[in-house]
Structure formats: structure tokens, C-alpha cells
């Protein structure tokens, strides 16, 4: 009896091994090639040509700025720099990193971007999430009022008077609170919450005795990481590149953001502190070199942040756009 069972097991094992070997020897099926029509090929060629044109239009100025920032000031003023540094030097970056006004502006921009983005995210979620709930009374009227502000704004002078009456002039909060909530970001968040947070989760949380704040903190926010990454990146880029609000509300140079310092150098052609130049020509050459170095320094933080949120960017935008 034992010998019969042993032989049966051996037969099953041999059969399984032979079947496995046969399956491995079989060649995988060849993929079926779909023949493209001439119109489709022509369309793809046009797409690649258009994208390549856009890439060159964006990449060439960027390469030129980087090459000029590492070139000799005389070569930059003479126009001898194209797409590669001429007479490599770090004088521009030495002047940027050694100037207290630029370093102060850089620190101010980091503060405005970090705190402003955090405040904007909190306020946007606080507005968009209640408006996305069906049981919230009056949400249609409030949502229409928010959209109305996108079409008709109060204007520059009334906004300035409001900021003045609130005592925000010449303070850091003047660059954070007036533009804290974006209408487009709020609409995107509302669409995302409606599409990605099902009512069954809310009902299950209510049955478990969870409050609305606990549900928002423990369920909604963890599921909304793509949304937070998208609108956070939007707010951060807007805050980092903003200079007009500082031009209106800030008078103290110690509160200037980096973009306002960059504007003074690029448009007003003002020399910055720390440049000990004996001659006007040398001063002008250093000023031209400093423009390119400062542009690179002002662009690098955004370029470093974007790769960390790029994987959320497309997902967050598409979820709000397709399902909303």
C-alpha cells in the first residue's frame, strides 16, 4: 500500500515537472502589430515637431542664462556668450552669496513661501471640504459667491484700503493673507473631494462615532495627498514669484522678497550693496553678471521642489478634472 502511494506521488511530480518544462519551452506569442495609417503618422510627426519647438524655446534661454552666470563679466557685456560659459568664473555667485540684501531677500522669500503655502492649504481645505458635502446647507449659494470673485474683483485701490485698515501695511502678513485663498484651487479641491471621498466612508465614520474634524484629519487628508501636492505647488510657485504685492505693501527693505530685489536689479538697474567697484564700467559689468546669477539662484529652489511632487501633480489634476 505504501509503495502504491509512493509511486503515485512520483508520477504526479514527474508529470508536473514535465508540464513545467514544456511550458517553458513554448515560445511566447508574438505581439500583434497594428498598422498605423498615414494620417496618424503625420499627426504624430506634427506632435513631436511642436513639442520639440516648445522644448527648444524654453531650454535655450535657460541654458544661456546659466552659461552667462558662469562667464567672465567682460564676455557677458560684449555679447560673446552663447550656450557655453566663456572664461569660467564664479564672481557672480560670490557677489550674490556675499551680499546681505540678497541673502535677506532669499530668507524672506523662503518664509513667505513656506508660511504662505501652509496658510493657503489650511484655508483652502477648510473652505472646499464643507462645500463638497451634500448635507451642507447653502453650499450652492456659497460656491457661486466664490466663483463670482473670480469674475469680478474688488480692484487695486479697495484692496489696498482694506489691507491698510487691517494694519497689515509694511508687515509680513501683507504678503500672505490678502492672497491666501485661490478660487481655482478651491474649485479643484471641491471637485477632488466629491470624486475621491465616497459617502460610504463618511457614513461608516459616523457609525463609529467619529466627529467631522476627526474624519477630516484621519480619513480625508491622508486620501488627499495628490490634491495637497498639486495646490501646494501652485501656491508655492505663486508666492515665490510674487513681487507686486511687496511693491505695494512693503516699504522696509529688510522685508523685501527675493523677487523684488531681483526686479530692482533687472528693471531699475540698481547696484546692490557689497559691490566695491572703482570704475563705472566694472560696476556695470558686475551688475550684468549679477543679473544672471541671481536669476539662477531664484529659480533653483522651485526646480528642486518640483521633482518631489511631480508624481502627484498629474494624478491630482486628472482626478479633479475627469471625475469632477
Secondary structure as GFF3:
##gff-version 3
##sequence-region A 1 324
A	DSSP	alpha_helix	2	25	.	.	.	ID=ss1
A	DSSP	alpha_helix	38	69	.	.	.	ID=ss2
A	DSSP	alpha_helix	73	78	.	.	.	ID=ss3
A	DSSP	alpha_helix	91	98	.	.	.	ID=ss4
A	DSSP	alpha_helix	100	132	.	.	.	ID=ss5
A	DSSP	alpha_helix	139	151	.	.	.	ID=ss6
A	DSSP	alpha_helix	156	165	.	.	.	ID=ss7
A	DSSP	three_ten_helix	172	175	.	.	.	ID=ss8
A	DSSP	alpha_helix	183	196	.	.	.	ID=ss9
A	DSSP	alpha_helix	199	207	.	.	.	ID=ss10
A	DSSP	alpha_helix	212	215	.	.	.	ID=ss11
A	DSSP	pi_helix	216	220	.	.	.	ID=ss12
A	DSSP	alpha_helix	221	223	.	.	.	ID=ss13
A	DSSP	alpha_helix	225	241	.	.	.	ID=ss14
A	DSSP	alpha_helix	244	249	.	.	.	ID=ss15
A	DSSP	three_ten_helix	253	255	.	.	.	ID=ss16
A	DSSP	alpha_helix	258	266	.	.	.	ID=ss17
A	DSSP	alpha_helix	280	322	.	.	.	ID=ss18
###
